[in-house]
Amino acid sequence: MLTPAQADHYKTEGYVVVPDFLSSDQVAAFLAEMDSVSAGSTLADHDAARMEMEPNQPPDGNQVRRLYEPCGNYPLFREFADSEQLLDAVEALLGPDLVYHYSKINMKPAGVGSPVEWHQDLSYYPLTNRGSVSILFYLDDATVENGCLQVIPRRHRDDLLSHSTDGFFQGRVTEDVDESLAVPVPGDAGTVIFMHAMTPHASIANTTEHPRRTLILSYRRADAFPVYAGEMTHKTEIHARLVRGQFPQKAFFEDKTFPIPLYKDAIVSLYDLQERSRKGEMAAG
Ligand SMILES: O=C(O)CCC(=O)C(=O)O
């Protein structure tokens, strides 16, 4: 459960950090499950429906970049997504009626872990309101050096930053980001960060010898309905389900207008989109 002071911090700053949210046994169980899921996977031979590999490694390299949808694919993570421990905390931020949205595990392996560029999560999946939280659980000690999360506080109530070029969605902020406002969020394994889905965030590549594995789950108020934006809306809604409270009879609309992500091409993930955006492949021409 979160304290009122922690919930207030989230509402004011757009994020709140809670050390020791996970026990060391929970962290160990998650890591063991991830090892078993990743075992035997290589860049040349892996289940592309379940995981994404780091691209810059030899064909027999075994560095996984992301495990897709752990809470949809593996019972251990599903039980956690439905646990009172977690839902009580989410309820303290979003209220009693809650929809589970999606999950992922970013592996950020030692030496090669890909960067994540500045973005706001709601740029990827516009909703009728902003009542959406992204929850990051550090499963390793996360430091500035191995690519802990960085956030820009108190930016979640403003308009969405631009994520487009030539009208096409780039999956990263395309206007200047004032990095002097960025706050690194280091934490030991077991720490959780509750981050408002409008909070700009990023993380650098991991060039250290220490991995920075992070489990990420997203929930939203049940009255935050997805704004239909084509095929990608289906993809991001596959696992959405009511996990607490009542299914609402009304959508709550918050912003008069909100940018819709228009993709030039189909993408595999945020990493794929941001890499192709850097090469200029996702703009017109
Ligand atoms: O893993 C990180 O550092 C950030 C994750 C993130 O923003 C994402 O996967 O959308």
The ligand as an ORCA input file, in Angstrom:
! r2SCAN-3c Opt
* xyz 0 1
  O      13.783      0.483    -19.590
  C      13.802      1.715    -19.486
  O      14.788      2.308    -19.076
  C      12.628      2.574    -19.856
  C      11.517      1.769    -20.359
  C      10.549      2.464    -21.214
  O      10.375      3.651    -21.161
  C       9.734      1.670    -22.126
  O      10.057      0.502    -22.369
  O       8.744      2.229    -22.640
*
